[in-house]
Structure formats: C-alpha cells, structure tokens
Amino acid sequence: MRRCAIVTGVSAGLGEALAGQLLARGYDVLGVGRRRSPRLAGTRFAFVHADLARVDALEQALVPAFTTLAACSPDFACLINNAATVGGVGLLGTLGGAGIAADLDVNLAAPVIAADCFCRIFADPGCERRIVNVSSGAAQSPIAGAALYSIAKAGLEMLTRALAAEQGGGRLRAVTLRPGVIDTPMQEAMRGQPVERLPGVAMFRDFHASGRLVAPAGVATKVVVRLVEGEIDNGRTYAYAEL
Ligand SMILES: NC(=O)c1ccc[n+]([C@@H]2O[C@H](COP(=O)([O-])OP(=O)(O)OC[C@H]3O[C@@H](n4cnc5c(N)ncnc54)[C@H](OP(=O)(O)O)[C@@H]3O)[C@@H](O)[C@H]2O)c1
C-alpha cells in the first residue's frame, strides 16, 4: 500500500514532528514552507519552497509538487494544513491593512488554496483522501490581542465543514484538529509578547510555568494514529483530549 502526506510548515514545532512521524511510518512526505528542517531527509521526503504569505504565487508552487506525488498513484493521500503564524498579534485598532492581509493569507487563504489544489489533483476515487486542518481553541474563544489568529482559525474550521458538505463523505474526508498546548516556537513567541500587544499573555506564560506544554513528538504520534490512520467522522472537530 502506497501512502503519501503533504504537511505545511515543517521547519519546526508540530509540523516538523508530524512529517518525521509520517516518514517513520513509511509515508512519502512532501513538506511545504519557507524553511527546511535538517531532521527531515531521505528519498521519501520532498520539499517545496513556498512562502504562504505570497498567496498569489502559491498555486504555481504547489501544483507541480502535488502532481508529481499524485502521479505515483497512492492508495492513500493526506493533506495536513499545519503552518500558521502569530505575527499579527495586537489589538484591533493598531494592526493596519497590510499586516491584517498578510496574517489572514498565511492562516486562512493559504490552507484554502492548498485544499483546493489537493481536491483537484488528487482526484482518483480509488485513492482514499483526507484533509486535516490544524486549528486552535482560539477558533471558539477569543484571546485579547489575537483577533486575527482567532478569525483565521474560525474560518479554517469552516473549510473543514465545507469540504465535508461538498465532498459527501466518500473517499475524501476532512477533519479539524485543536491540538492543545504544545511546546513549540509559537508558544515561545506568544509568552514573549508585551502585555500591551497581547493582554491575554499571562495565560501563555502560565502554560509554560506550570509545565502544561506537551512535547510535539507525542502530539504528532497521536494525530497520525487517530486522525490520519484511524476511523474519523467527516467534518468533525477533534480536541487533543479526544486523540
Ligand atoms: N503550539 C501550540 O500550543 C498550538 C496550540 C493550538 C494550535 N496550534 C496550531 O498548531 C499548528 C502548528 O503550530 P506550532 O506551534 O508548531 O507553530 P510554530 O512552532 O510556530 O511552527 C509554525 C510552522 O509554520 C511555518 N510558517 C509560518 N509562517 C509561514 C509562511 N509565511 N510560509 C510558510 N510557512 C510558514 C513555520 O515555518 P518558518 O520556519 O518558515 O517560520 C513553521 O514551520 C498551527 O496551526 C498552530 O496554530 C498550536
């Protein structure tokens, strides 16, 4: 059985751990992002350079790489929309149009484009296909200073539901993951924010101080076993505790 996976944002954090876990389990893995990880290598790993903030050029970057992977006629193909940024932290009223657009491009437009390319290129009904959209509890509960992140994640969760509605639950299914609190550069960036930009910063400092952050490798293993390889309900949101 030939299995392949596409993971966005594989230079660090959860994406790097997911790609590593998938390689270890025998998948062909395509990483998408601005930077590679020295830990991801070998003949089954390919990387396509793409800045997800450059949505005008994204399709052009993804199509050849997706087409090459699909041409191997995999029995199973999975897209994990993992990459995200918290670059646009700050209160509404201070953000500015360019920063707002760039943040929403990375966190929302880019995953929609990746899903659109995936549905079009991995069109073989003989191939079982999945899309895992990595969201956050912030999609449901706003955090003062992180409005753009919450707005994008809420939209990403609707992408999952739209895919489930459109694709009819046949051999292409989609789920949302809210992965809990993970010990990654993103958490470090959040707890390092000044309180004026991120009034909710105390929560992130407490995650770290109280030892609540989970190692990315452990989360990645659960995600692969439960959401990539296990039985899933099409269109559903899965919290870390359910994995
Ligand atoms: N960590 C947590 O506690 C937590 C909690 C809830 C949800 N999540 C979600 O889990 C996912 C992974 O988060 P993480 O904590 O692992 O984040 P992270 O450590 O910040 O890693 C983010 C990844 O996204 C990539 N990325 C960011 N901007 C990009 C751009 N413009 N173009 C291409 N790639 C870009 C980064 O690559 P570069 O090297 O190019 O920057 C990096 O590989 C995200 O969707 C996040 O929202 C995380």
Ligand as a Chemical Component Dictionary entry (heavy atoms), coordinates in Angstrom:
data_LIG
# 
_chem_comp.id                   LIG 
_chem_comp.type                 NON-POLYMER 
_chem_comp.pdbx_formal_charge   0 
_chem_comp.three_letter_code    LIG 
# 
loop_
_chem_comp_atom.comp_id 
_chem_comp_atom.atom_id 
_chem_comp_atom.alt_atom_id 
_chem_comp_atom.type_symbol 
_chem_comp_atom.charge 
_chem_comp_atom.model_Cartn_x 
_chem_comp_atom.model_Cartn_y 
_chem_comp_atom.model_Cartn_z 
_chem_comp_atom.pdbx_ordinal 
LIG N1  N1  N 0  1.774  25.369 19.871 1  
LIG C1  C1  C 0  0.548  25.363 20.389 2  
LIG O1  O1  O 0  0.367  25.336 21.599 3  
LIG C2  C2  C 0  -0.654 25.379 19.479 4  
LIG C3  C3  C 0  -1.923 25.462 20.070 5  
LIG C4  C4  C 0  -3.049 25.445 19.254 6  
LIG C5  C5  C 0  -2.907 25.350 17.894 7  
LIG N2  N2  N 1  -1.665 25.290 17.349 8  
LIG C6  C6  C 0  -1.579 25.170 15.894 9  
LIG O2  O2  O 0  -0.715 24.096 15.556 10 
LIG C7  C7  C 0  -0.068 24.378 14.303 11 
LIG C8  C8  C 0  1.430  24.248 14.481 12 
LIG O3  O3  O 0  1.811  25.209 15.447 13 
LIG P1  P1  P 0  3.277  25.247 16.077 14 
LIG O4  O4  O 0  3.090  25.604 17.483 15 
LIG O5  O5  O -1 4.043  24.046 15.684 16 
LIG O6  O6  O 0  3.838  26.551 15.323 17 
LIG P2  P2  P 0  5.363  27.003 15.066 18 
LIG O7  O7  O 0  6.248  26.346 16.006 19 
LIG O8  O8  O 0  5.330  28.495 15.047 20 
LIG O9  O9  O 0  5.613  26.461 13.587 21 
LIG C9  C9  C 0  4.854  27.024 12.531 22 
LIG C10 C10 C 0  5.312  26.464 11.202 23 
LIG O10 O10 O 0  4.596  27.224 10.197 24 
LIG C11 C11 C 0  5.543  27.761 9.282  25 
LIG N3  N3  N 0  5.154  29.048 8.730  26 
LIG C12 C12 C 0  4.800  30.179 9.393  27 
LIG N4  N4  N 0  4.620  31.185 8.540  28 
LIG C13 C13 C 0  4.864  30.690 7.290  29 
LIG C14 C14 C 0  4.850  31.240 5.990  30 
LIG N5  N5  N 0  4.582  32.540 5.754  31 
LIG N6  N6  N 0  5.152  30.434 4.943  32 
LIG C15 C15 C 0  5.464  29.135 5.137  33 
LIG N7  N7  N 0  5.496  28.548 6.354  34 
LIG C16 C16 C 0  5.199  29.332 7.419  35 
LIG C17 C17 C 0  6.812  27.931 10.099 36 
LIG O11 O11 O 0  7.902  27.951 9.197  37 
LIG P3  P3  P 0  9.029  29.094 9.113  38 
LIG O12 O12 O 0  10.273 28.418 9.521  39 
LIG O13 O13 O 0  9.032  29.480 7.683  40 
LIG O14 O14 O 0  8.596  30.217 10.007 41 
LIG C18 C18 C 0  6.798  26.669 10.961 42 
LIG O15 O15 O 0  7.323  25.571 10.253 43 
LIG C19 C19 C 0  -0.534 25.782 13.900 44 
LIG O16 O16 O 0  -1.600 25.691 13.003 45 
LIG C20 C20 C 0  -0.996 26.380 15.205 46 
LIG O17 O17 O 0  -1.936 27.401 15.004 47 
LIG C21 C21 C 0  -0.535 25.302 18.102 48 
# 
loop_
_chem_comp_bond.comp_id 
_chem_comp_bond.atom_id_1 
_chem_comp_bond.atom_id_2 
_chem_comp_bond.value_order 
_chem_comp_bond.pdbx_ordinal 
LIG N1  C1  SING 1  
LIG C1  O1  DOUB 2  
LIG C1  C2  SING 3  
LIG C2  C3  SING 4  
LIG C2  C21 DOUB 5  
LIG C3  C4  DOUB 6  
LIG C4  C5  SING 7  
LIG C5  N2  DOUB 8  
LIG N2  C6  SING 9  
LIG N2  C21 SING 10 
LIG C6  O2  SING 11 
LIG C6  C20 SING 12 
LIG O2  C7  SING 13 
LIG C7  C8  SING 14 
LIG C7  C19 SING 15 
LIG C8  O3  SING 16 
LIG O3  P1  SING 17 
LIG P1  O4  DOUB 18 
LIG P1  O5  SING 19 
LIG P1  O6  SING 20 
LIG O6  P2  SING 21 
LIG P2  O7  DOUB 22 
LIG P2  O8  SING 23 
LIG P2  O9  SING 24 
LIG O9  C9  SING 25 
LIG C9  C10 SING 26 
LIG C10 O10 SING 27 
LIG C10 C18 SING 28 
LIG O10 C11 SING 29 
LIG C11 N3  SING 30 
LIG C11 C17 SING 31 
LIG N3  C12 SING 32 
LIG N3  C16 SING 33 
LIG C12 N4  DOUB 34 
LIG N4  C13 SING 35 
LIG C13 C14 SING 36 
LIG C13 C16 DOUB 37 
LIG C14 N5  SING 38 
LIG C14 N6  DOUB 39 
LIG N6  C15 SING 40 
LIG C15 N7  DOUB 41 
LIG N7  C16 SING 42 
LIG C17 O11 SING 43 
LIG C17 C18 SING 44 
LIG O11 P3  SING 45 
LIG P3  O12 DOUB 46 
LIG P3  O13 SING 47 
LIG P3  O14 SING 48 
LIG C18 O15 SING 49 
LIG C19 O16 SING 50 
LIG C19 C20 SING 51 
LIG C20 O17 SING 52 
# 
